[in-house]
């Protein structure tokens, strides 16, 4: 098959910019896409002749693309000497405010007679643009993830600080009640008061002790819907007191205590369960 027998219409139907070279790198034939691109993008005054040596142009290139051009020249020589079957290289060809990328490929054309080389430049701008967008998206997502992680760390630190300050405040209040309030109330309950006044003083002491107990704080923090009276009843139930004993301690009726028991079972999720209320409360202590 001679070069003249290659149908030009076949070459022109290829979207890539294609040139057929001889072994020395001289251009023997180009397709329409190659010619159109040269006309639109070649430097002013540049002329492409049918027998231009493409290899020599690459070897003598200067400017920003000179390094890539020399790499192409070496690739063409390697394919021509049959050291490699094909050579491939991606490069950018930006100009006139337009970004473009191409994939250059050099292969041998196995045909009778002198060996020929096929050089093709395929426009891969859409692929590279998509890759750039994906990369930008990945960078943006990585940045957002880093910021989110920093925000989570800051929030965790803030919550830990709040928890620590709350714990310190609770301990301070508990210590003040224990050392500054209870001693005086105990002394008052033991002083020369009427039975009713002593009962009130003792009730105040017991209520303050209940407030400072770890069980009461645990119960109130887990179940915020409990009333102070329900927390007090729960504490006495945990100690094993009967409804009658609780009623006497709180100066109320056993029926009222039973009402609080029912509310506790409902609020603690034990309404339809057979679990003993005191056993459950002991598990929270």
Secondary structure as GFF3:
##gff-version 3
##sequence-region A 1 285
A	DSSP	three_ten_helix	3	5	.	.	.	ID=ss1
A	DSSP	alpha_helix	8	12	.	.	.	ID=ss2
A	DSSP	beta_strand	17	22	.	.	.	ID=ss3
A	DSSP	beta_strand	27	30	.	.	.	ID=ss4
A	DSSP	alpha_helix	32	41	.	.	.	ID=ss5
A	DSSP	alpha_helix	54	59	.	.	.	ID=ss6
A	DSSP	alpha_helix	66	80	.	.	.	ID=ss7
A	DSSP	beta_strand	86	92	.	.	.	ID=ss8
A	DSSP	beta_strand	101	109	.	.	.	ID=ss9
A	DSSP	beta_strand	116	123	.	.	.	ID=ss10
A	DSSP	alpha_helix	125	176	.	.	.	ID=ss11
A	DSSP	pi_helix	177	181	.	.	.	ID=ss12
A	DSSP	alpha_helix	182	189	.	.	.	ID=ss13
A	DSSP	alpha_helix	195	212	.	.	.	ID=ss14
A	DSSP	alpha_helix	214	222	.	.	.	ID=ss15
A	DSSP	alpha_helix	228	238	.	.	.	ID=ss16
A	DSSP	alpha_helix	243	250	.	.	.	ID=ss17
A	DSSP	alpha_helix	254	267	.	.	.	ID=ss18
A	DSSP	alpha_helix	277	284	.	.	.	ID=ss19
###
